[in-house]
């Protein structure tokens, strides 16, 4: 899963690299492999109450929690120390045994 607000960030980064049309195509292809976790009113309100310092990270954490996600994969695990969902580095996630 990917947090709803991350989709716009991914598009913005892609658009700067490859242009708008290609960015839409790449994002569409990516979303064939991912579901989007909802960023709802409830998620935003929970993030506002979160002890996490970074609001965007708090939204990610709360969206993951609402979606029943087991782990958050990020390059910035220190910002997720107060998250209700544990955070792993990408290489840690890839090293996990498949269930």
URFENCOR-V854366 format. One line per field, one symbol per residue. phi: phi as a letter, one per 30 degrees, with the letter a starting at -180 (. if undefined). A space follows every 50 residues. Layout:
# URFENCOR-V854366
phi: ???
This chain:
# URFENCOR-V854366
phi: .bdedddddddeddeddbjdddddddddddddcbccddccedddddddcd dddcdddddedddddddiddbccadbdedcdcddcdcbdeddddddddc
